[in-house]
Structure formats: structure tokens, C-alpha cells
Amino acid sequence: MDKICLLPRKLGLGGPASFQARLAEALRLQGISVTFDPDDMAVSAILVVGGTKYLGELIRARRRGVRIVQRLNGMNWVHKQKFTGLKHYFRAETGNWILSTIRKNLADRIIYQSEFTQAWWQRAYGPSKAAGTVIYNGVDLEEYNPAGANSRPSDRYRMLLVEGHLGGGYEQGLVTAVKAAELLNQRLRPLELMVVGDAPRALREQVKTDQVNIIYRGVVKRHEIPEIDRSAHVLFSADVNAACPNSVVEALACGLPVVGYDTGALPELLVNGAGRIAAYGGDPWRLEKPNLYSLVDAAQEVLNNQAAFRAAARSQAEAAFNIQTIAESYCKVLLED
């Protein structure tokens, strides 16, 4: 039996943890053993999810002939455009150094989460000697589906925002969501905004409004996400220059159409009518304020054509984000010559 090491073990909030848990289960279903110990002598390959501080273990494994595959999303960049504190700045720079060092010196193969991600790394650090492959994130299409329980309101629209953390330089996502909800509430029947994730109290006070109802669900368990996705009419993907956001993939699998700006990988993911892309209108890399009206127009189109967009969202998930198919693609990179 082949054995693969996933490194480092991802726990807690965020896309990498969700991805690692799903991939581990999908690999086990294919008869592949999974460990988190890079010194396990039975390991055939190590999949580094982003970066890891265990560089010594990677070097030892590589000397034993173990294949090292690095999965890359984006890199830290917001700290260079917005002051988030010296501690955060140095942590972000250290993270980028670890990622780039593994990519340049230790990885035998690289899996990029999107075409956008691959182009970004090549632009910032140049081409890699290791062969690169683009594989999107995936979900269990039986767990994430449109047919389960939901509490989607019939007397109002509900726009959903799902992010792990909305602080540390990413506050603009919630600010934009609230302003968009206010405009949509004026244009359409009553609309409310549901926010899932860690939203600092100071930020919640900053965006407080009397014009639209905001529901803060806070941090939720991973298994709660499908029902939450099914409870909304549209998801706003707030992350600027996102590599391949799990919240988008999860929403589409639940038949929830997505709107967002034309940054990052969203133009790759939201195809075939699965949602709508809005023109950012400024320079997202400088965190300039986006064009709010283009986003609201996109959301209004989705809300006015729910049946078509919801069906297309699920179809796109089935075509591109099935975790079993994704796992098979990973196995080819990890285990095949």
C-alpha cells in the first residue's frame, strides 16, 4: 500500500485545513495510507501544503529518495500595502521565504491551486525547475449538495459572506459587503447579510448600519457550512486576489451562485453561468477601493435569476470540483513518474 505524508498537519480555521482534511479522506478511500510523519520510512511521497518549518525533515526525506510535492496557493502581500503591525509583517515575510525556499530548492513537483496562482509565482520568483501542475480545490459532492436541509428565507434575500478571518488587513471585504447589501436592499425587496467567520468587534462596530440587517454567525464547525450555504441566495467572495477560495467551491457545490470581483482565480472558477464577475475598477494589488456598483449589478442579476444560476453553480461544481477526481489528480503527481 502506498503511503503519503501530508505536511504540516493543518488544524483550525482556514482553507488549507479544510483542504487537507478532505484530501486525506479521499486518499484513504482510494486505498492510500496517510501519515503526518515525514520520517516514516514507508512514505513514498510528501505533500507540503503551502510551507512548513520542518525543512530538515524534508531534506532528509529527499535524500532517501522520497518525492517532495509542494501545493501552493498565493503568497503574503497585503502587509506590503497596508500596515498590519510589525509582528504580522515579519511573520508574513518569513512565510514567503519558507514557501519560496521549498519551491526553489526542495520540491520535485509543484501543484498550483489555479492558473492565476502559477502565473503569480512565476512573475514574483521566476520559473521553477520543478514541473508545475494546476489542480483546483475540491469538495465531497455528496456532503455539499443542494438537496439537504436549508432555511433560505422566502420573504427576503440573503447574501452570504464566508471568510476565516476578516481582520489583519482584510477588513475591506466586510466593508464592501455591507455597502453592497445596503444598495441591494434599496433596489430589491428586503435583503440581509449573513457573515460567517472571525469578525473583530471593532470592525463590526465600524460597519454598523441601520439600513440592512447583519447576522454574525461567527466561527462555525466545518460540517455546518453546507446548510449555511443552502440558506442563502448568493455568496459574495470578498478575498482580493484569492488563489482558489474553498468558500467559493463549497458554495457552488451547494447550488449557491457566487459574485465577486475579477481578481485572483475567480474568473477561472465562475464560468458557465455559476455566478457573475464584476469589474474591480481600480488596482486590487494596491487595495484601491473597488467599484461598488459593478458588484451590485452582478449580484442583482443573480438574485433576479435564481433558478438558472443555482443550477449552473451545481453543474460547475460537478464538472470541476469533485474531491475524488481531485484526489486522483494528486495521486498522479505524487506517485507516478
N, C-alpha and C positions, 0 to 999 in steps of 0.2 A: 504493500500500500504506500502510495506517495504521501509524504508529509511536508506541509508548508508552514513556515513560521511567519506570523504576522507581527510586525514590529513598528513602533511600540504598541503596547496594549492601550487602546483608546477607551476611556471611560468618561461619563458625564455628558455635558451638553455638546452640541455641535455636529456638523455634517460628518467629519471623519469618524466619530464614534458610531453614528448610525450606519455609515457605510461598512465599517469593519465588522459590525455585528451581523449585518445582512450577508456579507460576502462569506464570513466564516460558516454560517449556517448553510448557505448554498453549496459551498465546497464540501461540507460533510455529507450533504445529500448526494453528491456525486462520488462518494466513496473516498474522499481525500481527507487525511488526518490533518488537524490544525493544532499548532502549538504557538506559544508566545516566548519560547526559549530559544534564542539564536545559537546557543551552544549545544543544542540537541544534535547528536551525531547522526541521527536518522533523517535530518532535514535535507530535502532536495533543493529547496529554493527559499529565499526570504523575500517577503513583500514588505517594503518600507512604506508605510502610509504617511507620506509627507517627509518629515525628518525625525531623527532620533539622536539622543545624546550617547547612545551606545555604539560609538564609532569603532571602538576597539573590538567589540564583538563582531561587527561587520567585517573588519579586516581579517580577523581570524577565520571567519566562515569562508570568506573569499579565497583565502589561502588553501582551504580544504577542498576547494572546487565547487562550493555552493553558489548557485546563481543568485545574484542580487538584483531585484527589480524594484524600482522606485516609482511610487504613484504620486504624481504631482498635481496639485491644484494651482492656485495662484501664489503670489508672494506678498509679503507685507509691504504696503505702500502708503496707506493713509497717514501714517506717522510723519511722513515727509511733507505732507500738505497741510496738516492740522496738528497743532501742539496737543499732545495727549499725555504729557509728563515725561520726564527723563527716564524713569524706570521702564515705562512702556516703550520708549524709543529704543533703548539699548536691548530690551528683550526682543523687539521686532527685528532689529539688525542682526542679533545673534541667530535668530531663527532663519533669516535669509541666508546667513553664512553657512549654517548647517545644511540647509536644503541644497544650496549651490555646490557645496563641497561633495556631498554624496552624488549629486548628478554628474559632476565633473570627474571624480576620482574613483568612485566605488561601484556605481550602478553598471550592470551589464545590459540591462534593458530599462526603458522608461515608459510608463503609461501616463499619458496626459488625460485629464478629465474632459477636454474639449479642444477643438481646433484653435479656439481663442487662447487657451492656456499654452498650447505648444508654441504658437506664434509669439506670445508674450515672453516666454523663457528664452526663445531663440533671439529675440530682439534685445533682451536685457543682458544675457550671458553668452550669446553666440550659440552656434550649433553644438550638439553633444556628440561625443564619439560613440555613445551607446545608442542603439537603434530605438526609435520612438514610435509608439502606437497610441492612437486616440481611442479610448473606451469611456463611454458615458457612465454615470452612476445609474444604479437600478434599484427596483423595489420588488417585493413579493406582490404580484398582481392579484393574488387571492386575498391577501390581508388588506391591501389597499385597492378598494374597488368601489364602484358607485352604488352597489346594491345593499349595503349594510344600513344600520340604523343612522338616522340623521335628525337634526332639529332645525332644518332650514326654514326660516320664517316665511310665511305667505303674505304677510301684511307689510313687509319692508324688505329692502335689500340688505345683505350683509357682505361687507368687504373684509377680507381676512389678511392679516399680516403675520407671518411666522418667521421669526429670527431667533437664533440662540441668544445673542446679546445685542442690545440696542444702545450701548454706551461705548466709551473708548474710541470716539471718532466716528461712530456710525449713527449718531443721533439724527442726522438729516433724513434717514429713512422714515422714521416715525413722524417727523415734522411734515414731510411730503405727503404721507398717508393721511394725516389729519386734514391738511388743506384740500387734498383731493376729495376726501369724504364730505367736507363742507360744500364744495362746489357740486358734487353729485347729488347731495341732499337737496340742493336748490333746483336742480334740473329735473330730478325724477321724484318718485314717491319716497317716503322716508327711507333713509339709509343709515346704517350703523357700522361702526368699525370695531372689529374684534382683533385684539393684539395678543399673540402668544409668544412668550419669551421673556427674558430678563430685561425689563424696562425700569431704569433707576427712577426713584421717587422724584428727584429734581427734574428729570426730563418729563415725567408725567404732568408735573405742575406747569412746566413751560408750555406744553401743548394743550393745556386745559381749555375747553371750549363749551359754550352753551348751545352751539349750532348743531352739534351732532353727538349722538350717544356713543361713548367709547367703552368697550368691555375689555378689561385687562384680565386675561386668564393666567398670566404668569408663566412659570416654567411647568410644563406638563410631562407626564410619562410618555415614552415613545409610542406605546400601544394606544394612546388616546388620540393620536394625530388623525387616523382615518375618519373617525366620527366627527372630529372638528372640521376637517376638510369638507366632509359631506354636508356640514351645517351652513356653508357659505355659498354665495353666488359667484364670487370672483376672488382670486388671490392677487394681491399686489406684491410682486417680487422687488424688494426695496434695495437689496445689496447692489452697489455700483461695481461694475467690472467683475461680476461673480464668475467663478470658474465653471461650475455646474451645480447650482444650488439644489440640495436634496429637497427643500421645501417645494420647489417647482415640480420635480419629478413625482413626489408624493401626491401633490395636488392633482396633476394630470391623471395619475392612475385612479384617483377617486372621482374622475369626471368633473373636476373643478377647473374651469378655464383660468388662465393667468394673464395678467397685464404687467408690463414693465417697460423700462427704457431700453433703447437699442445699444446697450453696453454689454461687455462681457460675452458670455456664451448664450444669452437669451435668444438672439437671432437664429442660433443653431437649433435651439430646443423647441421654440414656439413656432412650429411650422405646421402646414396642413390644417390650419384653422383651429389649432389648440389654444389660441389666445391672440393677443394683439400686442405689437411692439410700438412704442411711442418714441418719437424723435426727442433725444435729450435736450438738444437746443443750445448747449454750451460745451465746455470741455470737462468731461467727467473726471479726467485724470487730475485736474486742478480743483475738483469738488465745487465747480461753479454751480449756481442754482439752476435746477432743471426747468424745462418748460412744463409748467403745471397743466396748461390747457390741452396739450397734446396727450398727456396721460389721461386726463378726464374724458377726452373724446374717445380714446381707446376703450376705457372702462365702460363708458355709456353704450358703445356698440356691443360689447359683450353682454351687458345686462339686458339689452333690448332683444337679444337673440340667444337666449339661454339654451334652448334645445339643441341647436346646431353646434354651438361652441362646446357644450358639455359632451356631446357625442364625439366630437373631433378630439377633445382632450383625452378621453379614454383610448381612442384609436391610436393616437400618437404614443401613448404610454405602452400599449401592447406592441407597437411596431419597434420601439426604440429602447425601452427601459425595463424589460423583463429581467429580473435578477438572475434567473437560471441561464439565460443567454449571455448575460454579462459575465457570469462566473466561468462559463465555457471559454469565453474570450480571454479571461485572465489566465486560465489553465494553459492555454496555448502559449502565452508569453512566458509563464513561469516554468513550464515543464517540457515544452517541445523545442527542438533545435531549429 
